Amino acid sequence: MAMSELNRRRWRSFRRNGRAFWSLVIFSVLFVVAMFAEVVANDKPIVVRYRGDLYWPAYNFYPETAFGGDFGTEAIYRDPAVQCLIVSGGSQDCWDDPEGLIETIDTGASEIPEAERGWMIWPPIPYHYRTINNVGTAPSVPDADHWLGTDDTARDVLARVIYGFRTSILFTLIVTVVASTIGIAAGAIQGYFGGRTDLVFQRVLEIWASTPGLYVIIILFAILGRSFWLLVFVTILFGWPALVGVVRAEFLRARNFEYVRAARALGVSDRKIMFRHILPNAMVATLTMLPFVVTGTISGLAALDYLGYGLPAGSASLGEMALQAKQNLQAPWLAFTAFFTFAIMLSLLVFIFEGVRDAFDPRKTFR
Protein backbone atom coordinates (compact mmCIF):
# COMPACT_ATOMS: atom_id res chain seq x y z
CA MET A 1 0.00 0.00 0.00
CA ALA A 2 1.43 3.37 -1.05
CA MET A 3 2.33 5.91 1.61
CA SER A 4 0.39 9.15 1.72
CA GLU A 5 2.16 12.43 1.04
CA LEU A 6 2.00 13.33 4.75
CA ASN A 7 3.64 10.06 5.78
CA ARG A 8 6.30 10.51 3.11
CA ARG A 9 7.07 13.94 4.54
CA ARG A 10 7.31 12.42 8.01
CA TRP A 11 9.66 9.69 6.78
CA ARG A 12 11.89 12.24 5.05
CA SER A 13 11.93 14.30 8.25
CA PHE A 14 12.94 11.21 10.21
CA ARG A 15 15.66 10.35 7.67
CA ARG A 16 17.13 13.83 7.99
CA ASN A 17 17.67 13.19 11.69
CA GLY A 18 20.86 11.15 11.34
CA ARG A 19 21.09 10.22 15.00
CA ALA A 20 17.55 8.83 15.05
CA PHE A 21 17.88 7.05 11.70
CA TRP A 22 21.14 5.28 12.51
CA SER A 23 19.85 4.42 15.97
CA LEU A 24 16.89 2.74 14.26
CA VAL A 25 19.23 0.81 11.95
CA ILE A 26 21.45 -0.38 14.81
CA PHE A 27 18.50 -1.25 17.02
CA SER A 28 16.79 -3.15 14.19
CA VAL A 29 19.91 -5.26 13.62
CA LEU A 30 20.20 -6.02 17.34
CA PHE A 31 16.51 -6.84 17.57
CA VAL A 32 16.60 -9.22 14.59
CA VAL A 33 19.64 -10.99 16.05
CA ALA A 34 17.87 -11.31 19.40
CA MET A 35 14.66 -12.59 17.81
CA PHE A 36 16.64 -15.43 16.23
CA ALA A 37 18.62 -16.06 19.41
CA GLU A 38 18.17 -19.83 19.09
CA VAL A 39 20.35 -19.88 15.98
CA VAL A 40 22.86 -17.41 17.42
CA ALA A 41 23.42 -18.78 20.92
CA ASN A 42 22.38 -22.33 21.68
CA ASP A 43 23.75 -25.59 23.03
CA LYS A 44 21.93 -27.43 20.22
CA PRO A 45 22.98 -27.49 16.56
CA ILE A 46 21.05 -25.40 14.09
CA VAL A 47 20.75 -28.30 11.65
CA VAL A 48 21.81 -31.97 11.83
CA ARG A 49 22.22 -34.38 8.94
CA TYR A 50 21.74 -37.99 10.03
CA ARG A 51 21.56 -40.85 7.51
CA GLY A 52 20.50 -38.51 4.72
CA ASP A 53 17.74 -36.75 6.70
CA LEU A 54 17.85 -33.21 8.07
CA TYR A 55 16.87 -32.36 11.65
CA TRP A 56 16.42 -28.93 13.26
CA PRO A 57 17.25 -29.33 16.95
CA ALA A 58 17.30 -25.58 17.66
CA TYR A 59 13.50 -25.46 17.29
CA ASN A 60 12.38 -29.08 17.64
CA PHE A 61 12.59 -31.90 20.16
CA TYR A 62 14.42 -35.05 19.09
CA PRO A 63 15.04 -37.99 21.46
CA GLU A 64 18.39 -39.69 21.58
CA THR A 65 16.81 -42.76 20.01
CA ALA A 66 16.29 -40.76 16.80
CA PHE A 67 20.09 -40.87 16.34
CA GLY A 68 20.64 -44.48 17.35
CA GLY A 69 20.90 -43.89 21.10
CA ASP A 70 19.27 -45.76 23.98
CA PHE A 71 17.26 -43.08 25.79
CA GLY A 72 13.89 -41.53 24.94
CA THR A 73 14.86 -38.19 26.49
CA GLU A 74 16.09 -35.28 24.41
CA ALA A 75 19.52 -35.80 22.92
CA ILE A 76 22.37 -33.96 24.65
CA TYR A 77 24.18 -32.72 21.56
CA ARG A 78 27.25 -31.58 23.49
CA ASP A 79 27.86 -35.18 24.60
CA PRO A 80 30.70 -36.71 22.54
CA ALA A 81 28.80 -40.00 22.32
CA VAL A 82 25.76 -38.31 20.76
CA GLN A 83 27.98 -36.37 18.37
CA CYS A 84 29.66 -39.61 17.39
CA LEU A 85 26.29 -41.28 16.76
CA ILE A 86 25.28 -38.46 14.42
CA VAL A 87 28.59 -38.29 12.54
CA SER A 88 28.95 -42.05 12.23
CA GLY A 89 25.33 -42.73 11.28
CA GLY A 90 24.51 -44.56 14.52
CA SER A 91 27.58 -46.78 14.90
CA GLN A 92 27.59 -48.74 18.18
CA ASP A 93 31.35 -48.24 18.45
CA CYS A 94 30.55 -44.73 19.72
CA TRP A 95 29.97 -46.08 23.23
CA ASP A 96 33.57 -47.29 23.46
CA ASP A 97 35.66 -44.40 22.08
CA PRO A 98 33.45 -41.63 20.61
CA GLU A 99 36.17 -39.02 20.21
CA GLY A 100 38.52 -41.50 18.57
CA LEU A 101 35.86 -42.62 16.10
CA ILE A 102 35.01 -39.01 15.21
CA GLU A 103 38.69 -38.35 14.54
CA THR A 104 38.91 -41.47 12.39
CA ILE A 105 35.90 -40.34 10.34
CA ASP A 106 37.33 -36.83 9.94
CA THR A 107 40.62 -38.17 8.63
CA GLY A 108 38.83 -40.43 6.15
CA ALA A 109 40.23 -43.63 7.66
CA SER A 110 36.83 -44.99 8.69
CA GLU A 111 35.03 -47.74 6.80
CA ILE A 112 31.62 -46.10 7.33
CA PRO A 113 30.04 -45.31 3.92
CA GLU A 114 29.95 -41.66 2.94
CA ALA A 115 26.16 -41.73 2.53
CA GLU A 116 25.66 -42.74 6.19
CA ARG A 117 27.94 -40.08 7.65
CA GLY A 118 26.34 -37.07 9.25
CA TRP A 119 27.29 -33.56 10.24
CA MET A 120 26.14 -30.71 12.47
CA ILE A 121 26.11 -26.93 12.07
CA TRP A 122 26.52 -25.16 15.40
CA PRO A 123 25.52 -21.58 16.28
CA PRO A 124 28.32 -18.99 16.57
CA ILE A 125 27.87 -19.12 20.35
CA PRO A 126 27.51 -22.78 21.36
CA TYR A 127 25.78 -21.99 24.66
CA HIS A 128 22.17 -21.46 25.67
CA TYR A 129 21.38 -18.99 28.44
CA ARG A 130 20.70 -21.98 30.72
CA THR A 131 23.84 -23.93 29.75
CA ILE A 132 26.19 -24.53 32.68
CA ASN A 133 29.78 -25.03 31.58
CA ASN A 134 31.55 -26.52 34.58
CA VAL A 135 35.09 -25.81 33.46
CA GLY A 136 37.33 -23.96 35.91
CA THR A 137 36.15 -21.38 38.40
CA ALA A 138 33.00 -19.29 38.15
CA PRO A 139 32.62 -16.48 37.34
CA SER A 140 35.37 -16.80 34.76
CA VAL A 141 37.05 -14.01 32.82
CA PRO A 142 36.24 -13.39 29.12
CA ASP A 143 38.16 -15.64 26.75
CA ALA A 144 37.88 -17.14 23.28
CA ASP A 145 35.28 -19.65 24.51
CA HIS A 146 33.14 -17.21 26.52
CA TRP A 147 33.44 -13.79 24.90
CA LEU A 148 32.00 -11.93 27.90
CA GLY A 149 32.96 -14.48 30.52
CA THR A 150 30.61 -16.52 32.70
CA ASP A 151 28.49 -15.64 35.72
CA ASP A 152 28.67 -17.18 39.18
CA THR A 153 26.84 -20.31 38.03
CA ALA A 154 29.13 -20.82 35.00
CA ARG A 155 26.57 -19.67 32.41
CA ASP A 156 27.73 -17.79 29.33
CA VAL A 157 27.16 -14.04 29.83
CA LEU A 158 26.88 -13.16 26.14
CA ALA A 159 24.14 -15.76 25.60
CA ARG A 160 22.25 -14.38 28.60
CA VAL A 161 22.62 -10.84 27.24
CA ILE A 162 21.12 -11.84 23.88
CA TYR A 163 18.16 -13.68 25.40
CA GLY A 164 17.70 -11.04 28.10
CA PHE A 165 17.67 -8.28 25.48
CA ARG A 166 14.93 -10.10 23.58
CA THR A 167 12.87 -10.63 26.72
CA SER A 168 13.17 -6.97 27.75
CA ILE A 169 12.23 -5.63 24.32
CA LEU A 170 9.26 -7.97 23.82
CA PHE A 171 8.02 -7.22 27.34
CA THR A 172 8.37 -3.48 26.70
CA LEU A 173 6.65 -3.61 23.31
CA ILE A 174 3.65 -5.53 24.65
CA VAL A 175 3.26 -3.34 27.74
CA THR A 176 3.80 -0.06 25.87
CA VAL A 177 1.35 -0.83 23.04
CA VAL A 178 -1.45 -2.08 25.30
CA ALA A 179 -0.97 0.46 28.11
CA SER A 180 -0.64 3.37 25.65
CA THR A 181 -3.79 2.33 23.80
CA ILE A 182 -5.77 2.22 27.03
CA GLY A 183 -4.25 5.47 28.30
CA ILE A 184 -4.84 7.38 25.05
CA ALA A 185 -8.46 6.19 24.86
CA ALA A 186 -9.11 7.15 28.50
CA GLY A 187 -7.46 10.57 28.11
CA ALA A 188 -9.37 11.24 24.89
CA ILE A 189 -12.72 10.46 26.54
CA GLN A 190 -11.88 12.65 29.53
CA GLY A 191 -10.72 15.61 27.52
CA TYR A 192 -13.37 15.50 24.81
CA PHE A 193 -16.48 15.09 26.95
CA GLY A 194 -15.20 16.96 30.03
CA GLY A 195 -17.70 17.82 32.77
CA ARG A 196 -18.85 15.00 34.99
CA THR A 197 -17.08 12.36 32.90
CA ASP A 198 -13.77 14.13 33.40
CA LEU A 199 -14.44 14.62 37.12
CA VAL A 200 -15.22 10.94 37.74
CA PHE A 201 -12.20 9.77 35.72
CA GLN A 202 -9.89 12.10 37.63
CA ARG A 203 -11.03 10.73 40.98
CA VAL A 204 -10.51 7.16 39.71
CA LEU A 205 -7.00 8.07 38.53
CA GLU A 206 -6.15 9.61 41.89
CA ILE A 207 -7.20 6.45 43.70
CA TRP A 208 -5.42 4.24 41.16
CA ALA A 209 -2.19 6.25 41.38
CA SER A 210 -2.11 5.87 45.16
CA THR A 211 -2.23 2.05 44.95
CA PRO A 212 1.18 0.54 45.85
CA GLY A 213 2.02 -1.43 42.72
CA LEU A 214 5.01 -3.26 44.22
CA TYR A 215 2.90 -4.67 47.05
CA VAL A 216 0.30 -5.88 44.57
CA ILE A 217 3.01 -7.62 42.53
CA ILE A 218 4.42 -9.31 45.65
CA ILE A 219 0.96 -10.50 46.74
CA LEU A 220 0.00 -11.82 43.29
CA PHE A 221 3.32 -13.60 42.84
CA ALA A 222 3.00 -15.18 46.28
CA ILE A 223 -0.44 -16.53 45.35
CA LEU A 224 -0.07 -17.35 41.65
CA GLY A 225 3.69 -17.71 41.25
CA ARG A 226 5.99 -15.73 38.99
CA SER A 227 5.32 -15.76 35.25
CA PHE A 228 5.99 -13.55 32.25
CA TRP A 229 2.36 -12.91 31.35
CA LEU A 230 1.32 -12.19 34.92
CA LEU A 231 4.07 -9.59 35.09
CA VAL A 232 2.88 -8.11 31.78
CA PHE A 233 -0.68 -7.92 33.10
CA VAL A 234 0.29 -6.21 36.36
CA THR A 235 2.60 -3.75 34.58
CA ILE A 236 -0.18 -2.76 32.18
CA LEU A 237 -2.58 -2.51 35.11
CA PHE A 238 -0.44 0.18 36.74
CA GLY A 239 1.15 1.66 33.60
CA TRP A 240 -1.80 2.84 31.51
CA PRO A 241 -2.35 6.18 33.38
CA ALA A 242 1.07 7.46 32.20
CA LEU A 243 -0.32 9.07 29.02
CA VAL A 244 -3.78 10.01 30.29
CA GLY A 245 -2.83 13.47 31.53
CA VAL A 246 -1.07 14.51 28.32
CA VAL A 247 -3.84 13.30 26.00
CA ARG A 248 -6.54 14.79 28.26
CA ALA A 249 -4.89 18.20 28.18
CA GLU A 250 -4.60 18.15 24.38
CA PHE A 251 -8.26 17.18 23.96
CA LEU A 252 -9.42 19.81 26.45
CA ARG A 253 -7.51 22.41 24.45
CA ALA A 254 -8.69 21.27 21.01
CA ARG A 255 -12.32 20.37 21.63
CA ASN A 256 -13.47 24.00 21.20
CA PHE A 257 -11.43 24.71 18.06
CA GLU A 258 -13.34 25.96 15.04
CA TYR A 259 -12.82 22.82 12.95
CA VAL A 260 -14.20 20.65 15.79
CA ARG A 261 -17.28 22.86 16.10
CA ALA A 262 -17.74 22.74 12.33
CA ALA A 263 -17.49 18.93 12.34
CA ARG A 264 -20.13 18.73 15.07
CA ALA A 265 -22.39 21.06 13.14
CA LEU A 266 -22.06 18.81 10.08
CA GLY A 267 -23.16 15.80 12.14
CA VAL A 268 -19.82 14.00 12.33
CA SER A 269 -19.82 11.39 15.08
CA ASP A 270 -17.92 12.01 18.31
CA ARG A 271 -15.70 8.98 17.76
CA LYS A 272 -14.64 10.19 14.31
CA ILE A 273 -13.94 13.70 15.61
CA MET A 274 -11.90 12.34 18.53
CA PHE A 275 -9.71 9.85 16.72
CA ARG A 276 -9.57 11.25 13.17
CA HIS A 277 -9.39 15.00 13.76
CA ILE A 278 -8.18 15.72 17.31
CA LEU A 279 -5.92 12.76 18.10
CA PRO A 280 -3.44 13.37 15.19
CA ASN A 281 -2.88 16.88 16.57
CA ALA A 282 -2.28 15.43 20.03
CA MET A 283 0.28 12.89 18.81
CA VAL A 284 3.29 15.21 19.21
CA ALA A 285 2.70 15.60 22.93
CA THR A 286 1.90 11.89 23.22
CA LEU A 287 5.07 10.84 21.42
CA THR A 288 7.07 13.19 23.63
CA MET A 289 6.05 11.07 26.61
CA LEU A 290 6.57 7.66 24.95
CA PRO A 291 10.38 7.53 25.49
CA PHE A 292 9.77 7.90 29.21
CA VAL A 293 7.15 5.14 29.12
CA VAL A 294 9.47 2.79 27.21
CA THR A 295 12.57 3.43 29.31
CA GLY A 296 10.48 3.31 32.48
CA THR A 297 9.08 -0.10 31.52
CA ILE A 298 12.55 -1.51 30.80
CA SER A 299 13.95 -0.06 34.03
CA GLY A 300 10.93 -1.32 35.98
CA LEU A 301 11.41 -4.87 34.71
CA ALA A 302 15.12 -4.72 35.53
CA ALA A 303 14.38 -3.37 39.02
CA LEU A 304 11.86 -6.14 39.73
CA ASP A 305 14.32 -8.79 38.56
CA TYR A 306 17.03 -7.16 40.68
CA LEU A 307 14.76 -7.37 43.75
CA GLY A 308 13.66 -10.93 42.98
CA TYR A 309 10.04 -10.11 42.04
CA GLY A 310 10.37 -10.19 38.27
CA LEU A 311 10.63 -13.04 35.80
CA PRO A 312 10.74 -16.69 36.98
CA ALA A 313 14.02 -17.87 38.47
CA GLY A 314 16.59 -18.86 35.86
CA SER A 315 15.10 -16.70 33.10
CA ALA A 316 17.40 -14.60 30.94
CA SER A 317 17.14 -11.23 32.65
CA LEU A 318 19.19 -8.04 32.48
CA GLY A 319 18.13 -7.15 36.02
CA GLU A 320 19.42 -10.48 37.32
CA MET A 321 22.71 -9.74 35.56
CA ALA A 322 22.94 -6.43 37.44
CA LEU A 323 22.29 -8.32 40.67
CA GLN A 324 25.11 -10.74 39.88
CA ALA A 325 27.40 -7.78 39.18
CA LYS A 326 26.61 -6.44 42.66
CA GLN A 327 27.18 -9.81 44.30
CA ASN A 328 30.46 -10.47 42.45
CA LEU A 329 32.51 -7.30 42.69
CA GLN A 330 35.63 -9.36 42.00
CA ALA A 331 34.26 -9.92 38.45
CA PRO A 332 34.07 -6.40 36.96
CA TRP A 333 33.15 -7.70 33.50
CA LEU A 334 29.67 -8.50 34.83
CA ALA A 335 29.15 -4.87 35.90
CA PHE A 336 30.55 -3.50 32.62
CA THR A 337 28.32 -5.82 30.60
CA ALA A 338 25.18 -4.86 32.53
CA PHE A 339 25.98 -1.14 32.35
CA PHE A 340 26.77 -1.00 28.64
CA THR A 341 23.79 -3.20 27.75
CA PHE A 342 21.38 -0.86 29.51
CA ALA A 343 23.14 2.28 28.28
CA ILE A 344 23.18 1.25 24.62
CA MET A 345 19.62 -0.12 24.61
CA LEU A 346 18.04 2.88 26.36
CA SER A 347 20.05 5.43 24.35
CA LEU A 348 19.01 3.88 21.03
CA LEU A 349 15.34 3.85 22.03
CA VAL A 350 15.41 7.46 23.24
CA PHE A 351 17.07 8.66 20.02
CA ILE A 352 14.54 6.75 17.89
CA PHE A 353 11.53 8.21 19.70
CA GLU A 354 13.01 11.69 19.55
CA GLY A 355 13.19 11.32 15.76
CA VAL A 356 9.61 10.01 15.62
CA ARG A 357 8.40 12.92 17.75
CA ASP A 358 10.09 15.45 15.47
CA ALA A 359 8.71 13.71 12.39
CA PHE A 360 5.15 14.10 13.71
CA ASP A 361 5.70 17.76 14.61
CA PRO A 362 4.15 19.85 11.75
CA ARG A 363 6.49 22.75 12.47
CA LYS A 364 9.46 20.55 11.53
CA THR A 365 7.83 18.23 8.99
CA PHE A 366 6.65 21.06 6.72
CA ARG A 367 9.70 23.25 7.15
C-alpha positions as CSV (number, residue, x, y, z in Angstrom):
1,M,0.0,0.0,0.0
2,A,1.4,3.4,-1.1
3,M,2.3,5.9,1.6
4,S,0.4,9.2,1.7
5,E,2.2,12.4,1.0
6,L,2.0,13.3,4.7
7,N,3.6,10.1,5.8
8,R,6.3,10.5,3.1
9,R,7.1,13.9,4.5
10,R,7.3,12.4,8.0
11,W,9.7,9.7,6.8
12,R,11.9,12.2,5.1
13,S,11.9,14.3,8.2
14,F,12.9,11.2,10.2
15,R,15.7,10.4,7.7
16,R,17.1,13.8,8.0
17,N,17.7,13.2,11.7
18,G,20.9,11.1,11.3
19,R,21.1,10.2,15.0
20,A,17.5,8.8,15.0
21,F,17.9,7.0,11.7
22,W,21.1,5.3,12.5
23,S,19.8,4.4,16.0
24,L,16.9,2.7,14.3
25,V,19.2,0.8,12.0
26,I,21.4,-0.4,14.8
27,F,18.5,-1.3,17.0
28,S,16.8,-3.2,14.2
29,V,19.9,-5.3,13.6
30,L,20.2,-6.0,17.3
31,F,16.5,-6.8,17.6
32,V,16.6,-9.2,14.6
33,V,19.6,-11.0,16.1
34,A,17.9,-11.3,19.4
35,M,14.7,-12.6,17.8
36,F,16.6,-15.4,16.2
37,A,18.6,-16.1,19.4
38,E,18.2,-19.8,19.1
39,V,20.4,-19.9,16.0
40,V,22.9,-17.4,17.4
41,A,23.4,-18.8,20.9
42,N,22.4,-22.3,21.7
43,D,23.8,-25.6,23.0
44,K,21.9,-27.4,20.2
45,P,23.0,-27.5,16.6
46,I,21.0,-25.4,14.1
47,V,20.8,-28.3,11.7
48,V,21.8,-32.0,11.8
49,R,22.2,-34.4,8.9
50,Y,21.7,-38.0,10.0
51,R,21.6,-40.9,7.5
52,G,20.5,-38.5,4.7
53,D,17.7,-36.7,6.7
54,L,17.8,-33.2,8.1
55,Y,16.9,-32.4,11.6
56,W,16.4,-28.9,13.3
57,P,17.3,-29.3,17.0
58,A,17.3,-25.6,17.7
59,Y,13.5,-25.5,17.3
60,N,12.4,-29.1,17.6
61,F,12.6,-31.9,20.2
62,Y,14.4,-35.1,19.1
63,P,15.0,-38.0,21.5
64,E,18.4,-39.7,21.6
65,T,16.8,-42.8,20.0
66,A,16.3,-40.8,16.8
67,F,20.1,-40.9,16.3
68,G,20.6,-44.5,17.3
69,G,20.9,-43.9,21.1
70,D,19.3,-45.8,24.0
71,F,17.3,-43.1,25.8
72,G,13.9,-41.5,24.9
73,T,14.9,-38.2,26.5
74,E,16.1,-35.3,24.4
75,A,19.5,-35.8,22.9
76,I,22.4,-34.0,24.6
77,Y,24.2,-32.7,21.6
78,R,27.3,-31.6,23.5
79,D,27.9,-35.2,24.6
80,P,30.7,-36.7,22.5
81,A,28.8,-40.0,22.3
82,V,25.8,-38.3,20.8
83,Q,28.0,-36.4,18.4
84,C,29.7,-39.6,17.4
85,L,26.3,-41.3,16.8
86,I,25.3,-38.5,14.4
87,V,28.6,-38.3,12.5
88,S,29.0,-42.1,12.2
89,G,25.3,-42.7,11.3
90,G,24.5,-44.6,14.5
91,S,27.6,-46.8,14.9
92,Q,27.6,-48.7,18.2
93,D,31.3,-48.2,18.4
94,C,30.6,-44.7,19.7
95,W,30.0,-46.1,23.2
96,D,33.6,-47.3,23.5
97,D,35.7,-44.4,22.1
98,P,33.5,-41.6,20.6
99,E,36.2,-39.0,20.2
100,G,38.5,-41.5,18.6
101,L,35.9,-42.6,16.1
102,I,35.0,-39.0,15.2
103,E,38.7,-38.3,14.5
104,T,38.9,-41.5,12.4
105,I,35.9,-40.3,10.3
106,D,37.3,-36.8,9.9
107,T,40.6,-38.2,8.6
108,G,38.8,-40.4,6.1
109,A,40.2,-43.6,7.7
110,S,36.8,-45.0,8.7
111,E,35.0,-47.7,6.8
112,I,31.6,-46.1,7.3
113,P,30.0,-45.3,3.9
114,E,30.0,-41.7,2.9
115,A,26.2,-41.7,2.5
116,E,25.7,-42.7,6.2
117,R,27.9,-40.1,7.6
118,G,26.3,-37.1,9.2
119,W,27.3,-33.6,10.2
120,M,26.1,-30.7,12.5
121,I,26.1,-26.9,12.1
122,W,26.5,-25.2,15.4
123,P,25.5,-21.6,16.3
124,P,28.3,-19.0,16.6
125,I,27.9,-19.1,20.4
126,P,27.5,-22.8,21.4
127,Y,25.8,-22.0,24.7
128,H,22.2,-21.5,25.7
129,Y,21.4,-19.0,28.4
130,R,20.7,-22.0,30.7
131,T,23.8,-23.9,29.8
132,I,26.2,-24.5,32.7
133,N,29.8,-25.0,31.6
134,N,31.6,-26.5,34.6
135,V,35.1,-25.8,33.5
136,G,37.3,-24.0,35.9
137,T,36.1,-21.4,38.4
138,A,33.0,-19.3,38.1
139,P,32.6,-16.5,37.3
140,S,35.4,-16.8,34.8
141,V,37.0,-14.0,32.8
142,P,36.2,-13.4,29.1
143,D,38.2,-15.6,26.8
144,A,37.9,-17.1,23.3
145,D,35.3,-19.7,24.5
146,H,33.1,-17.2,26.5
147,W,33.4,-13.8,24.9
148,L,32.0,-11.9,27.9
149,G,33.0,-14.5,30.5
150,T,30.6,-16.5,32.7
151,D,28.5,-15.6,35.7
152,D,28.7,-17.2,39.2
153,T,26.8,-20.3,38.0
154,A,29.1,-20.8,35.0
155,R,26.6,-19.7,32.4
156,D,27.7,-17.8,29.3
157,V,27.2,-14.0,29.8
158,L,26.9,-13.2,26.1
159,A,24.1,-15.8,25.6
160,R,22.2,-14.4,28.6
161,V,22.6,-10.8,27.2
162,I,21.1,-11.8,23.9
163,Y,18.2,-13.7,25.4
164,G,17.7,-11.0,28.1
165,F,17.7,-8.3,25.5
166,R,14.9,-10.1,23.6
167,T,12.9,-10.6,26.7
168,S,13.2,-7.0,27.7
169,I,12.2,-5.6,24.3
170,L,9.3,-8.0,23.8
171,F,8.0,-7.2,27.3
172,T,8.4,-3.5,26.7
173,L,6.6,-3.6,23.3
174,I,3.6,-5.5,24.7
175,V,3.3,-3.3,27.7
176,T,3.8,-0.1,25.9
177,V,1.3,-0.8,23.0
178,V,-1.5,-2.1,25.3
179,A,-1.0,0.5,28.1
180,S,-0.6,3.4,25.6
181,T,-3.8,2.3,23.8
182,I,-5.8,2.2,27.0
183,G,-4.2,5.5,28.3
184,I,-4.8,7.4,25.0
185,A,-8.5,6.2,24.9
186,A,-9.1,7.2,28.5
187,G,-7.5,10.6,28.1
188,A,-9.4,11.2,24.9
189,I,-12.7,10.5,26.5
190,Q,-11.9,12.6,29.5
191,G,-10.7,15.6,27.5
192,Y,-13.4,15.5,24.8
193,F,-16.5,15.1,27.0
194,G,-15.2,17.0,30.0
195,G,-17.7,17.8,32.8
196,R,-18.9,15.0,35.0
197,T,-17.1,12.4,32.9
198,D,-13.8,14.1,33.4
199,L,-14.4,14.6,37.1
200,V,-15.2,10.9,37.7
201,F,-12.2,9.8,35.7
202,Q,-9.9,12.1,37.6
203,R,-11.0,10.7,41.0
204,V,-10.5,7.2,39.7
205,L,-7.0,8.1,38.5
206,E,-6.1,9.6,41.9
207,I,-7.2,6.4,43.7
208,W,-5.4,4.2,41.2
209,A,-2.2,6.2,41.4
210,S,-2.1,5.9,45.2
211,T,-2.2,2.0,45.0
212,P,1.2,0.5,45.8
213,G,2.0,-1.4,42.7
214,L,5.0,-3.3,44.2
215,Y,2.9,-4.7,47.0
216,V,0.3,-5.9,44.6
217,I,3.0,-7.6,42.5
218,I,4.4,-9.3,45.7
219,I,1.0,-10.5,46.7
220,L,0.0,-11.8,43.3
221,F,3.3,-13.6,42.8
222,A,3.0,-15.2,46.3
223,I,-0.4,-16.5,45.4
224,L,-0.1,-17.3,41.6
225,G,3.7,-17.7,41.2
226,R,6.0,-15.7,39.0
227,S,5.3,-15.8,35.3
228,F,6.0,-13.5,32.2
229,W,2.4,-12.9,31.3
230,L,1.3,-12.2,34.9
231,L,4.1,-9.6,35.1
232,V,2.9,-8.1,31.8
233,F,-0.7,-7.9,33.1
234,V,0.3,-6.2,36.4
235,T,2.6,-3.8,34.6
236,I,-0.2,-2.8,32.2
237,L,-2.6,-2.5,35.1
238,F,-0.4,0.2,36.7
239,G,1.1,1.7,33.6
240,W,-1.8,2.8,31.5
241,P,-2.3,6.2,33.4
242,A,1.1,7.5,32.2
243,L,-0.3,9.1,29.0
244,V,-3.8,10.0,30.3
245,G,-2.8,13.5,31.5
246,V,-1.1,14.5,28.3
247,V,-3.8,13.3,26.0
248,R,-6.5,14.8,28.3
249,A,-4.9,18.2,28.2
250,E,-4.6,18.1,24.4
251,F,-8.3,17.2,24.0
252,L,-9.4,19.8,26.4
253,R,-7.5,22.4,24.4
254,A,-8.7,21.3,21.0
255,R,-12.3,20.4,21.6
256,N,-13.5,24.0,21.2
257,F,-11.4,24.7,18.1
258,E,-13.3,26.0,15.0
259,Y,-12.8,22.8,12.9
260,V,-14.2,20.7,15.8
261,R,-17.3,22.9,16.1
262,A,-17.7,22.7,12.3
263,A,-17.5,18.9,12.3
264,R,-20.1,18.7,15.1
265,A,-22.4,21.1,13.1
266,L,-22.1,18.8,10.1
267,G,-23.2,15.8,12.1
268,V,-19.8,14.0,12.3
269,S,-19.8,11.4,15.1
270,D,-17.9,12.0,18.3
271,R,-15.7,9.0,17.8
272,K,-14.6,10.2,14.3
273,I,-13.9,13.7,15.6
274,M,-11.9,12.3,18.5
275,F,-9.7,9.9,16.7
276,R,-9.6,11.2,13.2
277,H,-9.4,15.0,13.8
278,I,-8.2,15.7,17.3
279,L,-5.9,12.8,18.1
280,P,-3.4,13.4,15.2
281,N,-2.9,16.9,16.6
282,A,-2.3,15.4,20.0
283,M,0.3,12.9,18.8
284,V,3.3,15.2,19.2
285,A,2.7,15.6,22.9
286,T,1.9,11.9,23.2
287,L,5.1,10.8,21.4
288,T,7.1,13.2,23.6
289,M,6.1,11.1,26.6
290,L,6.6,7.7,24.9
291,P,10.4,7.5,25.5
292,F,9.8,7.9,29.2
293,V,7.1,5.1,29.1
294,V,9.5,2.8,27.2
295,T,12.6,3.4,29.3
296,G,10.5,3.3,32.5
297,T,9.1,-0.1,31.5
298,I,12.6,-1.5,30.8
299,S,13.9,-0.1,34.0
300,G,10.9,-1.3,36.0
301,L,11.4,-4.9,34.7
302,A,15.1,-4.7,35.5
303,A,14.4,-3.4,39.0
304,L,11.9,-6.1,39.7
305,D,14.3,-8.8,38.6
306,Y,17.0,-7.2,40.7
307,L,14.8,-7.4,43.8
308,G,13.7,-10.9,43.0
309,Y,10.0,-10.1,42.0
310,G,10.4,-10.2,38.3
311,L,10.6,-13.0,35.8
312,P,10.7,-16.7,37.0
313,A,14.0,-17.9,38.5
314,G,16.6,-18.9,35.9
315,S,15.1,-16.7,33.1
316,A,17.4,-14.6,30.9
317,S,17.1,-11.2,32.7
318,L,19.2,-8.0,32.5
319,G,18.1,-7.2,36.0
320,E,19.4,-10.5,37.3
321,M,22.7,-9.7,35.6
322,A,22.9,-6.4,37.4
323,L,22.3,-8.3,40.7
324,Q,25.1,-10.7,39.9
325,A,27.4,-7.8,39.2
326,K,26.6,-6.4,42.7
327,Q,27.2,-9.8,44.3
328,N,30.5,-10.5,42.4
329,L,32.5,-7.3,42.7
330,Q,35.6,-9.4,42.0
331,A,34.3,-9.9,38.5
332,P,34.1,-6.4,37.0
333,W,33.1,-7.7,33.5
334,L,29.7,-8.5,34.8
335,A,29.2,-4.9,35.9
336,F,30.6,-3.5,32.6
337,T,28.3,-5.8,30.6
338,A,25.2,-4.9,32.5
339,F,26.0,-1.1,32.4
340,F,26.8,-1.0,28.6
341,T,23.8,-3.2,27.7
342,F,21.4,-0.9,29.5
343,A,23.1,2.3,28.3
344,I,23.2,1.3,24.6
345,M,19.6,-0.1,24.6
346,L,18.0,2.9,26.4
347,S,20.0,5.4,24.3
348,L,19.0,3.9,21.0
349,L,15.3,3.8,22.0
350,V,15.4,7.5,23.2
351,F,17.1,8.7,20.0
352,I,14.5,6.8,17.9
353,F,11.5,8.2,19.7
354,E,13.0,11.7,19.5
355,G,13.2,11.3,15.8
356,V,9.6,10.0,15.6
357,R,8.4,12.9,17.8
358,D,10.1,15.5,15.5
359,A,8.7,13.7,12.4
360,F,5.1,14.1,13.7
361,D,5.7,17.8,14.6
362,P,4.1,19.8,11.8
363,R,6.5,22.7,12.5
364,K,9.5,20.6,11.5
365,T,7.8,18.2,9.0
366,F,6.6,21.1,6.7
367,R,9.7,23.2,7.2
